[in-house]
């Protein structure tokens, strides 16, 4: 594990893998990495990123899939501050220049990299995937009714916690802004709780992308009990 201020020495391919995982903000299989970036994360590159605690690799299925850890998000935000690899070509140096300018801009806007890159429902699928339908915009009252119906279908019992990632998936093509507005209104109602996950290390990229910001916190789970 790297210290909070260090950026480990990485190869261009390892840097590219971290950047692709960041900008997609989700778990990617090796097949998806090949489609998006032209390479799979295997062998020594994969082993080093896992050993450094930057990437989690799921080997329970094929093709293997990868996602950034919390430490991976930290390091990829700071890649521009490290020394370019000795074998870095113009493409890698240009990428590091881009990351430096991106970091400066997001810092000025007070926006996190995770918030900037998170995928909303209706985000286009990777190359070769199905074309998603346009978001559906409904009246606020109708959106709340859809959220409550989805919750009751997903929850084991009233008051059980349901992840917002599962809720959004169940809602399908509902407009994200409308859903977020409805969730923020619902949290003021009796019996409705929307909270962050305490153990952030357990969050997947999918969980982070589905979070709703209420106040100054990203929230990941919903419970609706008796009013």
HELIX and SHEET records of a PDB file:
HELIX    1   1 UNK A   12  UNK A   24  1                                  13    
HELIX    2   2 UNK A   30  UNK A   37  1                                   8    
HELIX    3   3 UNK A   43  UNK A   51  1                                   9    
HELIX    4   4 UNK A   70  UNK A   78  1                                   9    
HELIX    5   5 UNK A   79  UNK A   81  5                                   3    
HELIX    6   6 UNK A   90  UNK A  109  1                                  20    
HELIX    7   7 UNK A  113  UNK A  117  1                                   5    
HELIX    8   8 UNK A  140  UNK A  154  1                                  15    
HELIX    9   9 UNK A  164  UNK A  171  1                                   8    
HELIX   10  10 UNK A  176  UNK A  186  1                                  11    
HELIX   11  11 UNK A  200  UNK A  202  5                                   3    
HELIX   12  12 UNK A  205  UNK A  210  1                                   6    
SHEET    1   A 3 UNK A  28  UNK A  29  0                                        
SHEET    2   A 3 UNK A  65  UNK A  68 -1                                        
SHEET    3   A 3 UNK A  55  UNK A  58 -1                                        
SHEET    1   B 3 UNK A 162  UNK A 163  0                                        
SHEET    2   B 3 UNK A 221  UNK A 224 -1                                        
SHEET    3   B 3 UNK A 192  UNK A 195 -1                                        
SHEET    1   C 2 UNK A 212  UNK A 214  0                                        
SHEET    2   C 2 UNK A 217  UNK A 219 -1                                        
END                                                                             
